[in-house]
Amino acid sequence: MDMQYLPALALFSLVQTGTPGPNNLMLLASGANFGYRRTVPHILGIACGMAVMILLVGMGLMRAFDAVPVLYTVLKAASVTYLLWLAWKIAHAAPPEGRDTTGRPMTLLQAALFQWVNPKAWSMVLAAITLYAPGRDLTAVGIVIATFFLISIPVISVWTAAGQQARRLLSNPARIRTFNWTMAGLLVLSLVPVLLH
């Protein structure tokens, strides 16, 4: 990759990881429900999962989707189903005072694996490889990985911190339930572009 494109890649990474989508809405909800510190593995899982996804897509997985287009449809169906289930889980999360011991934020591994059914992650990765590593050589793919990794962690951390700050406003069970239902609704709405495309 020509290094003159690095500022454009950095801006692309900033916009893609900073705008609302499944990851950021779930981090906002996790920050509100569990606090920032307990959500750190979720943050790192997103960054690590994206890095692995970029590597595998950049080094050849994209060819499988080009060769067998039905894989896109299967991926879309699996992604939508999983995100609807997550929205249900967010909507029904217990308020902080009434939370049972089974309520936990996503782990690093769960968040990393989630990227594979996250439609926004797929569109980001496919666009990044197409635009900034079209030759799919290891150096260019490595630069895309490093850029996304370094930019995503502080950017998505802001969503978690915002959720944690919102926690103060969500001091009673009715407010946290309203917040959780709102986050679940926004997560479902984030699927509209995927379903229409």
C-alpha positions as CSV (number, residue, x, y, z in Angstrom):
1,M,0.0,0.0,0.0
2,D,1.3,3.5,-0.9
3,M,1.8,5.4,2.4
4,Q,0.1,8.5,0.9
5,Y,-3.2,6.6,1.5
6,L,-2.5,6.2,5.2
7,P,-4.4,9.4,6.3
8,A,-7.4,8.2,4.2
9,L,-7.2,4.8,5.8
10,A,-7.0,6.3,9.2
11,L,-10.0,8.5,8.6
12,F,-11.9,5.6,7.1
13,S,-11.1,3.5,10.3
14,L,-12.2,6.4,12.5
15,V,-15.5,6.9,10.8
16,Q,-16.3,3.2,10.5
17,T,-15.4,2.3,14.1
18,G,-16.9,5.5,15.6
19,T,-20.3,5.5,14.0
20,P,-23.3,3.6,15.5
21,G,-23.5,0.0,14.7
22,P,-23.9,-3.3,16.6
23,N,-20.5,-3.1,18.3
24,N,-20.9,0.4,19.6
25,L,-24.5,0.0,20.7
26,M,-23.6,-3.1,22.6
27,L,-20.6,-1.3,24.2
28,L,-22.9,1.6,25.2
29,A,-25.3,-0.9,26.8
30,S,-22.5,-2.8,28.5
31,G,-20.9,0.4,29.9
32,A,-24.3,1.3,31.4
33,N,-25.0,-2.1,32.7
34,F,-21.6,-3.3,33.9
35,G,-19.3,-0.3,33.9
36,Y,-16.2,0.6,31.9
37,R,-13.7,-1.7,33.7
38,R,-15.8,-4.9,33.3
39,T,-16.4,-4.0,29.6
40,V,-12.6,-3.8,28.7
41,P,-12.4,-7.4,27.5
42,H,-15.3,-6.7,25.2
43,I,-13.5,-3.7,23.8
44,L,-10.3,-5.7,23.2
45,G,-12.3,-8.6,21.8
46,I,-13.7,-6.3,19.1
47,A,-10.2,-5.0,18.1
48,C,-8.7,-8.5,18.1
49,G,-11.6,-10.0,16.2
50,M,-11.4,-7.3,13.6
51,A,-7.7,-7.8,13.2
52,V,-8.1,-11.6,12.6
53,M,-11.0,-10.9,10.3
54,I,-9.0,-8.4,8.2
55,L,-6.1,-10.8,8.0
56,L,-8.1,-13.8,6.9
57,V,-10.3,-11.8,4.4
58,G,-7.2,-10.0,3.1
59,M,-5.3,-13.2,2.6
60,G,-7.9,-15.1,0.7
61,L,-11.3,-15.6,2.4
62,M,-12.8,-12.9,0.1
63,R,-12.2,-15.3,-2.9
64,A,-14.4,-17.9,-1.3
65,F,-17.3,-15.4,-1.2
66,D,-16.6,-14.4,-4.8
67,A,-16.6,-18.1,-5.9
68,V,-19.7,-19.1,-3.9
69,P,-22.1,-16.1,-3.8
70,V,-24.7,-18.0,-1.7
71,L,-22.2,-17.7,1.2
72,Y,-23.2,-14.0,1.4
73,T,-26.8,-15.0,1.9
74,V,-26.0,-17.6,4.5
75,L,-23.8,-15.1,6.4
76,K,-26.5,-12.4,6.2
77,A,-29.2,-14.8,7.6
78,A,-26.9,-16.0,10.4
79,S,-25.9,-12.4,11.3
80,V,-29.5,-11.1,11.4
81,T,-30.6,-14.0,13.5
82,Y,-27.8,-13.6,16.0
83,L,-28.2,-9.9,16.3
84,L,-32.0,-10.2,16.9
85,W,-31.2,-12.7,19.7
86,L,-28.6,-10.2,21.1
87,A,-31.2,-7.4,21.0
88,W,-33.6,-9.6,22.9
89,K,-30.9,-10.3,25.5
90,I,-30.1,-6.5,25.9
91,A,-33.8,-5.7,26.2
92,H,-34.3,-8.2,29.0
93,A,-31.1,-7.5,30.9
94,A,-31.8,-7.1,34.6
95,P,-31.3,-3.7,36.2
96,P,-28.1,-3.3,38.2
97,E,-29.8,-3.8,41.6
98,G,-31.8,-6.8,40.5
99,R,-29.1,-8.5,38.3
100,D,-28.5,-12.1,39.0
101,T,-25.1,-13.7,39.1
102,T,-25.4,-15.0,35.5
103,G,-25.4,-11.4,34.0
104,R,-22.0,-10.8,32.6
105,P,-20.5,-8.6,29.9
106,M,-19.1,-10.2,26.7
107,T,-15.8,-11.9,27.1
108,L,-12.8,-11.1,24.8
109,L,-13.4,-14.3,22.9
110,Q,-17.2,-13.8,22.6
111,A,-16.6,-10.2,21.3
112,A,-13.9,-11.4,18.8
113,L,-16.2,-14.2,17.5
114,F,-19.1,-11.8,17.3
115,Q,-17.3,-9.9,14.5
116,W,-17.9,-12.9,12.2
117,V,-21.7,-12.4,12.4
118,N,-21.6,-8.6,12.6
119,P,-22.8,-7.2,9.2
120,K,-21.1,-3.8,9.8
121,A,-17.8,-5.5,10.5
122,W,-18.1,-7.5,7.3
123,S,-18.8,-4.4,5.2
124,M,-15.9,-2.5,6.9
125,V,-13.4,-5.3,6.3
126,L,-14.5,-5.9,2.7
127,A,-14.3,-2.2,1.9
128,A,-11.0,-1.7,3.7
129,I,-9.4,-4.6,1.8
130,T,-10.9,-3.5,-1.5
131,L,-9.8,0.2,-1.1
132,Y,-6.5,0.0,0.8
133,A,-5.1,-3.5,0.1
134,P,-6.4,-4.3,-3.4
135,G,-3.3,-6.5,-4.1
136,R,-4.0,-8.4,-0.9
137,D,-0.2,-8.5,-0.1
138,L,0.7,-9.2,3.5
139,T,2.3,-5.7,4.0
140,A,-0.8,-3.8,2.9
141,V,-3.1,-6.1,4.9
142,G,-0.8,-5.6,7.9
143,I,-1.1,-1.8,7.6
144,V,-4.9,-2.1,7.4
145,I,-4.9,-4.3,10.6
146,A,-2.5,-2.0,12.5
147,T,-4.5,1.1,11.6
148,F,-7.9,-0.4,12.5
149,F,-6.5,-1.8,15.8
150,L,-4.8,1.4,16.9
151,I,-7.8,3.6,16.0
152,S,-10.6,1.4,17.1
153,I,-9.6,0.9,20.8
154,P,-9.8,4.6,21.8
155,V,-12.8,5.3,19.6
156,I,-15.0,2.4,20.8
157,S,-13.9,3.1,24.3
158,V,-15.7,6.4,24.1
159,W,-19.0,4.4,23.6
160,T,-18.3,2.4,26.7
161,A,-17.4,5.5,28.7
162,A,-20.6,7.2,27.5
163,G,-22.6,4.1,28.7
164,Q,-20.9,4.3,32.1
165,Q,-21.7,8.0,32.4
166,A,-25.3,7.2,31.4
167,R,-25.4,4.8,34.3
168,R,-25.7,7.7,36.7
169,L,-28.9,8.8,35.0
170,L,-30.2,5.2,35.0
171,S,-30.3,5.0,38.8
172,N,-33.6,3.2,39.0
173,P,-34.8,-0.1,37.4
174,A,-37.5,1.6,35.2
175,R,-34.9,3.9,33.6
176,I,-32.4,1.1,33.0
177,R,-35.2,-1.1,31.4
178,T,-36.1,1.8,29.2
179,F,-32.5,2.3,28.2
180,N,-32.0,-1.4,27.5
181,W,-35.2,-1.6,25.4
182,T,-34.0,1.6,23.5
183,M,-30.6,0.0,22.9
184,A,-32.2,-3.2,21.7
185,G,-34.5,-1.3,19.3
186,L,-31.5,0.7,17.9
187,L,-29.6,-2.6,17.4
188,V,-32.6,-4.0,15.4
189,L,-32.8,-0.7,13.4
190,S,-29.0,-1.1,12.6
191,L,-30.1,-4.2,10.6
192,V,-32.3,-2.3,8.2
193,P,-29.5,-1.4,5.7
194,V,-28.4,-5.0,5.8
195,L,-31.9,-6.3,5.1
196,L,-32.5,-3.7,2.3
197,H,-29.2,-4.4,0.5
